[in-house]
Amino acid sequence: MKNLLIVTLIAASSSAYAQFPCENGMSDGTYPCNQITLMGHLAPEEIDAVEHHGNYLNDIWGWTDAESGSEYALVGLVDGVAFVDVTVPTNPVYLGKLQESATSNGRVSRIGDVQHGKSSWRDIKTFKNHAFIVSDVNGAHGMQVLDLTKLRGLDGSTTVKFKADAQYEEFGSAHNIVINEETGFAYVVGVSDGGTKCSGGLHVIDINDPKNPAFVACFSTDGYTHDAQCVIYQGPDADYQGQEICFNSNEDTFTIVNVDDKDNMSMISRTGYDQVSYTHQGWLSEDHRFFLSNDELDENAFGFNPRTLIWNIEDLDAPVLIGEYYNNAAAIDHNLYTHNGLAFESNYFSGLRVLDLAQVADGKLRERAFFDTYPDADAIEFGGTWSNYPYFESGTIIVSDMNNGLFVLQLDLEEDIIATHPADMEGCENEELSFVVAATGTTNSYQWQRFDGKTYVNLTNNDQVSGAQTNELKIMAQNNYQGDILRCKITETNGTIHYTFPTSYEIKGEPLEVAFSFEETTPGSVQFTNESTGAQSYSWDFGDGSTSDEENPIHTFEYGVFNVTLTVTNECETAELTKETFVVTGLDDESKYFNVFPNPSSDLVNVFSQESGMLEIRDTSGKLTHEQTITRGAHAIGLNHLRKGIYFISIRTPETFVVKKLIIQ
């Protein structure tokens, strides 16, 4: 739970010419943080921001003047764009404002109507020293173009009211603009009003001559696109290397489009995922092997912390969702970008979150740093940080907060104290598994956590768990924690927090169950069929001194009843089953050594044996129905206790064994 603080806009301006390192989890005594320094801050009124539905700011982007090296923040407002020089990050200087466009497509601006010339949505990108700006729910806006070299030489002593250098009027309202700086094409998405809407899909504009943008084509096969990233693809899929590809967030799918030939743009793949609510935005890893995306409404729908989806896109025709990362605090995820092996995520109420991509190939991320621009609360609500820009060569990071203004930050990652992260485990049920983290230093505190489906909770020692506050967690492998996300939170004495990459365990194999059936195929020859599940090895004992390790053996018996036992094993357990098997072999109805008469019979049968031995009568299932010892000679055997049917009568002597069929009528 955060400290509930009321941040006044006047107090915020005191950060000029000062910086506030993150100390014991707080910056400037106000902002929760970890390994990020607050360099500068301008409150909304300091950049001429006005209020609209409780918010002041929206999107943000950056521009570096190649001539001077100066760095500028382009800050989206509800009624225009503010320009701030952040070259000296501890002294951000507001230079002026580009007001919302007056007309587009022959329509009058919204001044005077229900929106009063304001919109909660604005998006900005740059190309060839020009800014390109669109706005949503704003039918008179179109695309503004501003020459950013106008910022040169301005010192903020007098703020400037900028005017657009060009106005593109092929559409009115749009949600986002995407620019591929390698090709000079802009892709406007989410057009919903005026002109060429392209069904809300890709509205392609040639901006190589920035002040004379020209419509090129539409791609609308997959309908509305909320946001996208378009690049010259340099990933491992040889089918598309060197071609211009757009990676689109299309409300309910991750959609990849080949836009290399503007006259014949085509959809490469369209992929959904579980618990989808609103596929919002995403960004490629720098090697183009992975794509990180977010869903803006899944937190509201399912109640969990902001979720980052991790896609393997090594085959563009078949993207695979390989992992999901859940952020530390309750919020709604918005825009994310990747840079230098890190992901920079703006999560509304929980601020800027910086994630480590070192294990992204395994579908894993971990938080390295954060700065909360909205300290009043963590909640699944709309408000707080909208976006960030992490691409300045100086390392300065700029963040827009809808309520609290512009933040200028610096990432101050300490040397990673985690030398070894815990590995994923497999174990037998009730086997003790050990998860170990190795970290430098001797004064660290450890707390193991698990994700409970909503958020992270601290583990405590119990009958199943031990070492929950040490560097070695031991868990009895049971179904209740199987597959759960586990991690270790390590806190240094100075308050710096480190997290391990997530880990988990699975119980080996499926439960072991033993079963088999058998069938006598020829007299004395029996086919045994294994019907067990979860078994990896087999051991048969046929009850006559013979064994087999085949899965489905065939065995030849002498006449009789045999207790056949199948023992099956896997990595974790052993199970066995014994069945009684009756086998008829050596049937000799012609033998004079052992005579049976009359046959068929009813209530009495006479037997004659030339030797003493053991006489047995069994039914066709092998059940013993009569047994007695007889001497050499003739004997009368009563049959009144037996039902009509077919039986087998046998004599076993020291010298021989004879079986005959007996029919009782």
BAZAKOL-27086 format. One record per residue (C-alpha): x negated, y, z. Coordinates in steps of 0.2 Angstrom, whole numbers, plus 5000, padded with zeros to 4 digits. Example, Ala and Ser with C-alpha at 12.3 -4.5 7.8 and 13.67 -1.06 7.14 Angstrom:
2
493849785039493249955036
REM end
This chain:
665
500050005000499350174996499250325007500850425002500150594998500950744990499750814978500051004975499551064958498651224965497551114976497051014961496251154952494851164966493951024958493051144945491151144946491251004959491250814957492050694970491250514970492250374976491750344994492650205004493950184992494450374990493950524979494250704985495150625000496650604988496450474975496250294978494750234967493350104965491650144956492350294947491950484950493150624948492150754938493550874935495450904935496651024927498351034934499851044921500051234924498151264920498451204902500051294899501051124901502951144904504151024912505250904903506250764912505050784926503450754915502250874908500950774898500950624887499550564875497750604875496250584862494550654861493450744848491550774847490950914837489450834827488751004824488551054843488850894852490250974862491650864868493450904868495050834876496550844865497950834877499750794872501050904880502950894879502951054868501251044859499451004861498151074873496351084869495051074883493151084882492450944893490650954888490251004906491450874914491350964931492051124923493351074910493851234901495651264894495451344876497251354870498751264863499551214847501451234849502651114842502951134823504351254818505151164803504951004794505950934779506951094778507651074796507651194810506551154825507351094841507251264849508951294856509651124854509750994868507950954869507451144869505951114858505250974869504850794867504150664880503250574865501750644856500250554848498550624842497150554832495650634823494750624806493450734798493550864811495450874810496850824822498350734816499850754827501650664827503050674839504550554843506350594846505950754837506650754820505950924815504150884819503350794804501450784805500450934810498550954805497351064814495551104809494651064825493151174820494251314826493751264844491851314840491251464850492851474861492451494880494151494887494051674892495551704881496751564877497151544859498851504851498351394837499351374821499351214811498251214795499451094786501151014789501650844781503450834779503750664772504550614788505250704804505050604820503750464823503150374838501250354834499950384822498450264818496950314808495650204800494150324800493250204788494450224774495350394777497050314778498350364792499750244797501150324805502250204814503950214822504750334810506550364815507150524808506950614791506150574775505350414771505650304786504850134780506050054792504950104806503550014799501850074792502050244783500350254774499550424771497950464762497050594773495350604765495750784760496450824778497350984774498250894759498850734766499750624753501050484755500450324748501550174752502750084765502549924773504249874781504249684780504249664799505249814803504849934817503049944822502750034839500850054838499449974828497549974826496949974808495149924804493949854791493949674798492249604802492849454812492449274809493949234798493049224781494649244771494849424777493149494780492849664773494649694770495749824779496849744792498149814803498549734820500249784825501349784841503049764834504249764849504349574851502849504841501049524838500949554819499449554808499549644791498349654776498449834770496849824759497849834743499149974746500149924731500349744738500249744757500649584765501049504782499649384787500449314803501849354815501749284833502849294848502549244866503449194882504249324893504249454879505149614883504349754873502649724863501949894865500149914861498449834860496649844854495349734847493749674855492249754847491749594838493549574831493749404838495049444851496449564853497149624870498949684870500249744883502149724885502849884892504449814899504049644905503649704922505449774924506149614917505049484927504449584942502549544940501049664940500549734923500049594911498749594898498949464884497249394877497349334859496049234850496149294832494649204824496049134812497049284807498449164800498649084817498249194832498249094849498749164866497249104877497549194893498549324903497749444915498849524929498249684936497949724955499449844958501249864954501449974939501949974920500549954907500450074893498950114882497250014883495650034873494049924872492249994873490549924878491149764884492549844894494449874893495150034899496950024903498150154908499450084919500750214924500850224943499250134946498050244936496550194925495950014927494349954919494149774915492649664911492749564895491249454898492349294899493649354886493249194876493949094890495549194891494849284907494649464913494249544929494349724936492749814938493349994943494950094944495450274947497250314952497850474946499550454954499250424972501050444978501450264975501250104966502850044958503649974942504150154937503850274922502650414927500850434931499450404918499950394900498350364891496450374891494950404879493350314884492350354868491250504872489450474870489150564887490150424896491450554901493250474902494750584900496450534906498150604904499350594919501150644915501450724931499750774938498750844923497050804915495750704924493950704919493050544925491450454925491150274927489850234941489750044940488549984953487449834949488549684949488249584965489149434959487849314952488949154950490849154947491849004953492148874939493848804935494048634943494848464940495248344954496248194960497748224970497248264988495448274983494548424991493948544978492648674982492648854973490948944976490449124973488649184974488449364978486949464983486849555000487249485017488549605023489949575011491649525016492549395006494449365004495149234992496749274984498049184973499349254961501049204967501949244950502149434955500649494963499049444972499149374990497849335002497549155006497449105024496748945031497948805034498048615031497748635013496548785012494948815022493548955019494849085014493749225021492049145015491049134999491648944998493548904996494048724999495748674993496548504994497148474976499048464977500448514965500948674975499348774970499048674953498748804939498848954950497649094947496349104961495049234963493849304977493849494982492149544989492049704998490349785002490149895018490250055008491950005002491449954984492549814978492049674967493249534960492749364952493449304936495049204939494949024941496148874944496248694946497248554938497648384945496848244934497848144922499648094924500347994938499847804937501247684935500947494932502047384921501947244908503047124899502646954891503246834878502846654874502446654856501946474853502046334866500746374880500246544871500846704879500746884872500547014887501047194883500447334894501747464898500847564911500647754910499147854916498047704915496247714908495647534912496547364913496147204923497147044920497146894932498146754923498246644939497346494932495646554935495546654918495446844917495346984903495047174902495947194886497447314886498647184877497847014879498446844872498146694884498446504882499046414898499446234903501246194908501746274924502146434933500746564935500646724945499946844932499247004940498847174930497747294939497647464931496547614936496147794931494947924938495947944954496847784959497247594956498847504955499347324952500847224948501047034949502346934939502746744939502546674922503246504917502446424903502946264894501646164885501145984882503045934880503045744877504745674875504045514867502845464881503145294889501945334903503345434911505145394906506745484910508445404907509845434903509445594895510645694893511245654910512545724922512445674941510945554941509345524931508145384932506245414931504945284929503045334932501545214930500645314944501045404960501245594958502145754961503845764951504545944948506146004939506146184933507446284924507046384908506546534918505246434928506146424944505846264954507446174957506846004963505245944969504645774977503245654978503545484970502645324969502245204955503945134948505745184946506645314955508445384955508545574956510245664960510745804949512345864957511546024964511046074947512046174934512346114917510946164905509146134899507746094912505946034911505545884922503645844924502545724933500745774938499645624943497745624946497545554928498845644918500245774916501745744906503245864903504945814896506545904892508045864903509745904898511145904911512945894904
REM end
